């Protein structure tokens, strides 16, 4: 069941490792199917040791439909997000150090880079602490995501979301890249310049035309 999608989820896990967003078995990836089932990564397995068959298929109540492994300990929180945000089809949870680090001293990561506007669609809020394996983790994510595609869980990590694996992956990868740059900027000058809302909105619109199958850039965005 869903063999291609399981393989895609595993590729996403390995990309998280490649881009330094997790270590060993940290974090998880979950993907909603058009028919309603959710593919979720197994608990406590090192990603490079996984095969697609290690993925689990569950329903929105957490019942295992397919798979022999134990599901991620965060499954209840992930399913809470899917239940309360029907527009979200993928959730990626990471422990990425720079974004999580900024979340220790900020209430919100400002959107003052084009890549962050592109990938998260605006500033990224920092949610109150919630422990791993708790439903509260999902509740805080839903309450603090807003229109953004990512949220920082204070003292914990990051949740990136999207309508696809690709969109969710872009959100966590570019959030980390932006967090590195913002960290450097704050080290040099805490009064660094910020984007205006108009600049953020423009960057979000431009990114909709990024790629090979998105059409031509409208004239009003060219100048």
C-alpha positions in Angstrom: 0.0 0.0 0.0 1.4 3.4 -1.0 4.8 2.0 -2.0 5.9 5.1 -4.0 4.8 7.4 -1.3 6.6 5.4 1.4 9.8 5.7 -0.6 9.2 9.4 -1.0 8.9 9.8 2.8 12.1 7.9 3.3 13.9 10.2 0.8 12.6 13.2 2.8 14.0 11.7 6.0 17.4 11.3 4.4 17.3 14.9 3.1 16.6 16.1 6.7 19.8 14.3 7.7 21.7 15.7 4.7 20.8 19.3 5.5 21.6 19.0 9.2 18.0 19.3 10.5 18.1 16.1 12.6 20.7 13.6 14.0 20.3 9.8 14.1 16.6 9.1 14.8 15.4 12.6 15.8 12.2 14.1 14.3 9.7 12.5 12.0 7.9 12.8 8.7 4.2 12.2 8.0 2.2 12.4 4.8 -1.5 12.4 4.3 -2.9 10.3 1.4 -5.7 11.6 -0.8 -7.8 8.8 0.6 -7.3 10.0 4.1 -4.7 7.6 5.5 -1.4 8.9 6.9 2.1 7.5 6.3 4.3 8.1 9.4 7.9 7.2 10.2 8.7 4.6 12.8 9.8 5.4 16.3 13.5 5.4 17.2 15.0 4.1 14.0 18.1 5.7 12.4 17.0 7.0 9.0 19.9 5.6 7.1 19.0 2.2 8.3 15.3 2.4 7.2 13.7 0.9 4.2 10.3 2.0 2.8 8.6 -1.1 4.4 9.5 0.3 7.8 6.9 3.1 7.3 3.5 2.8 8.9 0.1 3.6 7.5 -2.4 4.8 10.1 -5.9 6.3 10.1 -6.7 9.7 11.7 -7.4 8.0 15.0 -4.0 6.4 15.1 -5.0 2.9 14.3 -2.3 1.0 12.4 -3.6 -0.1 9.0 -0.3 -1.4 7.7 3.2 -1.9 9.2 5.0 -3.9 11.7 6.9 -1.2 13.5 6.0 1.1 16.4 4.8 4.4 15.0 6.6 7.7 15.9 5.9 8.7 19.5 4.6 12.0 18.1 1.9 10.4 16.1 -1.0 11.7 18.2 0.3 15.3 17.8 0.8 14.8 14.1 -2.7 13.5 13.6 -4.1 16.4 15.6 -2.5 18.7 13.1 -4.0 16.8 10.1 -7.4 16.7 11.8 -7.5 20.5 12.5 -5.8 21.7 9.3 -7.3 20.0 6.3 -5.2 22.1 4.0 -2.0 20.4 5.3 -0.9 17.2 3.7 2.6 16.9 5.1 4.2 17.5 8.5 7.9 17.5 9.0 9.2 17.7 12.6 12.9 18.4 13.1 15.4 19.4 15.8 17.3 21.9 13.6 19.7 23.8 15.8 19.7 27.4 14.4 15.9 27.9 14.2 15.5 26.1 17.6 18.2 28.2 19.1 16.7 31.5 17.9 13.4 30.2 19.5 15.1 30.2 22.9 15.5 34.0 22.8 12.8 35.1 20.5 9.0 35.0 20.3 9.1 35.1 16.6 11.7 34.7 13.9 11.4 37.8 11.7 10.8 37.5 8.0 13.6 39.6 6.6 15.0 37.4 3.9 13.6 36.4 0.5 14.2 32.7 1.1 12.2 32.8 4.4 9.3 34.7 2.8 9.4 32.2 -0.1 9.4 29.1 2.0 7.4 29.9 5.1 5.2 32.8 3.7 6.1 35.1 6.6 7.5 35.3 10.1 7.7 32.1 12.1 6.2 32.1 15.6 7.7 30.4 18.6 5.1 28.3 20.4 5.3 27.6 24.1 7.2 24.4 25.2 5.5 21.1 24.7 7.2 17.7 25.3 7.7 15.0 22.7 4.9 12.5 22.5 2.3 14.9 23.9 -0.9 16.0 22.2 0.0 19.5 23.3 2.7 19.5 20.7 0.1 19.3 18.0 -2.2 21.8 19.7 0.6 24.4 20.0 1.5 23.9 16.4 -2.1 24.5 15.2 -2.6 27.5 17.4 0.7 29.2 16.4 1.1 28.3 12.7 -1.4 30.8 11.4 -0.7 31.4 7.7 2.9 30.4 8.0 4.3 27.0 6.9 6.5 26.6 10.0 6.5 27.0 13.7 9.2 26.7 16.3 8.4 24.6 19.4 10.3 26.3 22.2 13.0 24.1 23.8 12.2 21.4 21.3 12.4 21.8 17.6 10.5 22.9 14.5 7.4 21.8 12.7 7.2 22.5 9.0 4.0 21.9 7.0 2.8 22.0 3.4 0.4 20.8 0.9 3.1 18.4 -0.3 6.3 16.8 0.9 8.2 19.3 -1.3 6.5 22.4 0.3 7.1 21.1 3.8 10.7 20.3 3.1 11.3 23.7 1.6 9.9 25.3 4.7 12.2 23.5 7.2 15.4 23.7 5.0 15.0 27.4 4.2 14.0 28.3 7.7 17.3 26.8 8.9 19.2 28.7 6.3 17.5 31.9 7.2 18.0 31.3 10.9 21.8 31.0 10.3 21.8 34.3 8.5 19.7 36.1 11.1 21.9 34.7 13.8 24.9 36.3 12.0 23.1 39.6 11.6 22.1 39.8 15.3 25.7 39.0 16.3 26.8 42.0 14.3 23.9 44.4 14.9 20.7 43.8 16.8 19.1 46.6 14.9 19.3 45.0 11.6 16.9 46.2 8.9 13.6 44.3 8.4 11.4 43.6 5.5 8.2 45.6 5.1 4.9 43.6 4.8 4.8 44.7 1.1 8.2 43.2 0.5 7.2 39.9 2.2 4.0 39.7 0.2 5.9 40.3 -3.1 8.4 37.6 -2.2 5.6 35.1 -1.4 4.0 35.9 -4.8 7.2 35.5 -6.7 7.9 32.1 -5.3 4.6 30.8 -6.7 6.2 31.1 -10.1 9.5 29.4 -9.1 10.2 26.2 -11.0 9.5 24.6 -14.4 5.7 24.1 -14.3 4.5 27.3 -12.7 3.9 29.6 -15.6 5.4 33.0 -16.5 6.1 35.7 -13.9 3.4 38.4 -14.1 4.5 41.8 -15.5 3.9 43.6 -12.2 6.5 41.4 -10.5 9.2 42.0 -13.0 9.9 45.6 -12.1 
